[in-house]
Amino acid sequence: MIKDKKKWYNLGIKLTAEHRFVDAQKAYLIALSLDRTYKKAWNNLGILFYHQEQLDQARDAFKQALRIDPAYAEARNNLHITYLRAKHSE
């Protein structure tokens, strides 16, 4: 298995662009197994969950990215959007 988190992360991006969301999720999870502090992988995993209507999992992923870097604006914005969508869905 490839031990380079960035290669798995980049593969996740590629698979997402190809709408291969299950495979993209696996790629991000492998990247995170190599580095649990990889905030970009947490954020992209959250985006995948969001687009699959798994809003609780999306929130958890965005929150994890923010635990790693509280100033990570992209994750904070995505978390806010997820909260708004969940509230609108009620």
FIDOFI-216385 format. One line per field, with one value per residue (C-alpha): residue in one letter; x, y, z. Coordinates in Angstrom, 2 decimals. Example, Ala and Ser with C-alpha at 12.3 -4.5 7.8 and 13.67 -1.06 7.14 Angstrom:
// residues 2
aa	[A:S]
xx	[12.30:13.67]
yy	[-4.50:-1.06]
zz	[7.80:7.14]
// end
This chain:
// residues 90
aa	[M:I:K:D:K:K:K:W:Y:N:L:G:I:K:L:T:A:E:H:R:F:V:D:A:Q:K:A:Y:L:I:A:L:S:L:D:R:T:Y:K:K:A:W:N:N:L:G:I:L:F:Y:H:Q:E:Q:L:D:Q:A:R:D:A:F:K:Q:A:L:R:I:D:P:A:Y:A:E:A:R:N:N:L:H:I:T:Y:L:R:A:K:H:S:E]
xx	[0.00:1.16:2.28:2.00:-0.99:-0.86:-1.15:-4.25:-5.64:-5.06:-6.63:-9.67:-9.95:-9.69:-12.28:-14.64:-14.37:-15.29:-18.32:-16.84:-17.79:-17.42:-13.91:-13.06:-14.18:-11.92:-8.97:-9.51:-9.85:-6.56:-4.90:-6.30:-5.07:-1.58:-2.03:-5.01:-4.12:-4.54:-7.11:-7.65:-8.60:-11.05:-12.57:-12.93:-14.38:-16.94:-17.79:-18.36:-20.66:-22.51:-23.21:-24.48:-26.93:-25.01:-25.05:-24.10:-20.99:-20.21:-20.40:-18.13:-15.53:-15.57:-15.31:-12.32:-10.60:-11.30:-9.91:-6.68:-6.69:-9.29:-8.47:-9.20:-11.70:-12.82:-13.85:-15.55:-17.52:-18.47:-19.59:-21.78:-23.34:-24.00:-25.75:-27.91:-28.85:-29.72:-31.87:-33.60:-34.27:-36.18]
yy	[0.00:3.51:5.30:8.84:10.73:13.34:10.70:9.28:12.80:13.66:10.36:11.31:14.59:12.78:10.19:12.89:14.68:11.38:11.06:7.91:9.00:5.67:5.22:8.85:8.34:5.30:7.30:10.10:7.57:5.97:9.42:10.00:6.62:7.82:11.22:11.87:15.60:16.04:18.84:19.02:15.33:15.86:18.82:16.95:13.94:16.30:17.64:14.09:13.37:16.63:15.80:12.38:13.99:12.53:15.82:14.47:12.82:15.97:18.10:15.67:15.78:19.59:19.82:17.48:19.72:22.69:20.88:20.53:24.13:26.42:29.11:26.85:29.10:26.60:24.02:26.70:27.88:24.31:23.60:26.72:25.70:22.22:23.63:25.85:22.95:20.74:23.49:24.04:20.30:20.17]
zz	[0.00:-0.79:2.38:0.99:2.37:-0.40:-3.11:-1.41:-0.93:-4.59:-5.63:-3.53:-5.41:-8.76:-7.79:-6.54:-9.88:-11.55:-9.22:-7.68:-4.18:-2.37:-3.76:-2.98:0.62:0.89:-0.47:2.07:4.89:3.89:3.84:7.33:8.54:7.58:9.23:11.52:11.52:7.76:7.88:4.12:4.03:6.90:5.06:1.77:3.56:5.08:1.63:0.39:3.32:2.72:-0.91:0.12:2.59:5.55:7.42:10.87:9.45:7.46:10.61:12.46:9.69:9.51:13.30:13.25:10.69:12.97:16.03:14.09:12.88:14.47:11.89:8.89:7.12:4.49:7.10:9.20:6.16:5.23:8.79:8.73:5.40:6.78:9.85:7.64:5.39:8.36:9.84:6.50:6.17:9.47]
// end
